[in-house]
Amino acid sequence: MVHSLQQQEFDIHSIRESVSGNTDKSLAISALLEGDATVGETLYLIQHMDEQQAEEAQQTQNSASVDSYRAAPPLLQRTIAFPYEIGPGFVAALYQQGGGWGAVNQAYSRLPESTEHILHPGKYLEGEEPIAVPLPDLVEGLGAEWEMLWTTTLGEFFIFAYLERWAEPATAAAAAGGWGGDSYVLLRGPDDGHVLVWVLEWDTPEDAREFFDTYRDATEVRTDCRWEPDGEGDSDWLMRIDDQTLFAGLDYSRTTLIFAPGDDVLETARASLAAVPVPSP
């Protein structure tokens, strides 16, 4: 019922379609929609239903898709739950700090740009925007036999949910919390080989280092393998797992992660990325 009203007032189908290529922003908008619905329904239950009616309504809502949710992998479960768990807090913050339902309604014309906005409503209210992370044409760099399968932005919540599986929740939250922006690309090439490139910009060099160290630690726990330094210093690291080579690089406020089917392909991908300027002090 609430979603029908949202569609009538704000054309939420068009809103969803407009951000279909950005995983992070799509999840943020889902959080706005579900948070709006949850807060509105909760207020209606309090104001217009007695205790028994409210309990029956909640039981009807909670029975949907429970089995499918329980069967999903943990990371997917966290993603599915995010709009319902975090969205109401975002909407409540808009209601309380931004000026009631008018501020909530205004969010449909000034949409949250990222899950960072949902997790930290103050950043949305202050107008802090994600950092754009342009990437070169990796197909051109790798060769015509490669094709791009998917490109998107994954965002702060994905980073947290991923790291949380192999690090303490507080450590994962701190490592994800300085997110500024990211670009993720998945490519497929000869012999069904795959290259994953993920470039992330952070608010500060300290934030980049915190993620970099936490990610490397979590990867060692996940794989039971060890990173090895690539050259001198503490900024470039390699990990080899069977027929796959992983790279983790730190450059000022940028981190670069690459998964490639061997060292040669990895080096070609790194050479392509070298043309992207890095923010400087």
C-alpha positions, -999 to +999 in steps of 0.1 A: +000+000+000+027+024+010+048+016-021+017+023-043+014+058-027+051+064-032+047+055-069+018+079-073+036+107-057+072+102-067+073+077-097+097+054-078+099+030-108+116+057-129+139+066-100+150+030-097+156+027-134+177+058-135+203+044-111+203+007-122+240+009-132+251+020-097+248-008-071+256+016-042+231+043-051+204+017-059+208+003-024+207+038-009+174+046-027+159+013-016+168+023+019+150+056+014+119+038+001+118+011+027+127+035+055+099+058+044+075+029+043+085+015+076+084+048+095+051+057+079+035+023+087+049+024+123+033+058+129+000+046+114+000+015+136+006+036+167-020+062+158-048+041+143-046+004+155-050-013+188-023-037+200-039-069+185-044-053+151-008-040+151+005-075+160-015-091+132-003-066+106+033-071+117+030-109+115+016-107+079+046-085+068+073-106+085+061-139+069+071-129+034+103-144+017+118-157+050+129-190+035+146-174+005+164-149+027+177-177+050+190-196+020+210-167+006+248-163+012+257-140+042+268-111+021+235-112+001+215-115+033+232-083+047+224-065+014+188-076+014+184-065+050+201-031+047+171-011+034+149-024+062+175-022+090+192+011+082+166+029+060+143+038+089+171+054+108+179+076+078+143+086+073+139+093+111+170+115+109+156+135+080+123+138+099+139+150+131+168+171+118+156+182+084+121+194+091+094+166+093+077+149+064+086+178+041+123+169+044+115+132+038+095+141+007+123+164-005+147+135-005+129+121-036+140+151-055+175+152-039+182+115-037+208+100-014+238+093-036+254+065-017+250+040+012+274+064+030+245+089+031+222+063+046+247+052+072+256+088+080+226+110+075+246+141+085+267+137+054+235+137+033+222+168+051+255+186+047+256+178+009+288+157+010+289+140-024+308+108-035+341+112-052+340+103-089+365+075-098+371+074-135+388+044-150+405+039-184+392+016-211+406-017-197+394-037-227+416-015-249+445-021-226+440-059-221+432-066-258+403-072-281+398-108-268+386-093-235+351-081-228+336-060-199+309-079-180+300-054-153+310-020-140+295-003-110+301+014-076+299-008-046+301+017-018+307+019+020+281-006+031+294-034+007+329-028+020+317-031+056+296-062+050+325-079+031+351-071+057+328-080+086+330-117+076+367-119+084+373-090+108+356-077+140+325-056+132+341-025+148+372-029+127+353-034+095+331-004+102+362+018+109+379+005+077+348+013+055+339+046+072+364+068+053+350+058+019+349+086-006+341+068-039+349+037-059+347+021-093+345-017-099+350-035-132+347-072-140+361-085-173+362-119-191+389-130-215+406-160-231+400-195-216+372-179-195+397-160-174+385-131-154+400-098-142+385-078-114+396-042-109+384-022-079+397+014-074+387+032-042+392+068-032+392+077+005+385+109+024+421+110+037+453+091+033+448+078+068+414+063+058+430+047+028+457+031+050+432+018+075+412+001+048+443-012+031+457-029+062+423-043+072+416-056+037+450-074+035+444-089+070+409-101+061+421-116+028+447-136+046+421-150+070+397-157+040+423-175+019+448-188+044+475-174+021+500-146+027+507-113+010+542-106-003+557-071-009+561-062-045+592-041-045+604-019-017+582-001+007+547-009+021+525+002-007+523-027-033+516-063-023+509-095-042+492-127-033+492-159-054+463-184-051+465-214-074+462-198-109+452-164-097+473-134-088+460-106-064+473-071-062+467-045-035+482-011-039+481+021-018+489+055-033+481+085-011+443+084-007+437+057-033+436+020-030+437-004-060+427-040-059+432-064-089+424-101-093+439-116-125+446-150-140+484-147-137+511-122-135+512-111-171+476-101-172+479-084-138+508-063-151+489-053-182+459-042-161+483-022-137+498-005-167+464+006-179+455+020-145+488+039-143+474+066-166+447+076-141+459+106-120+461+102-083+448+130-060+477+147-043+481+168-011 
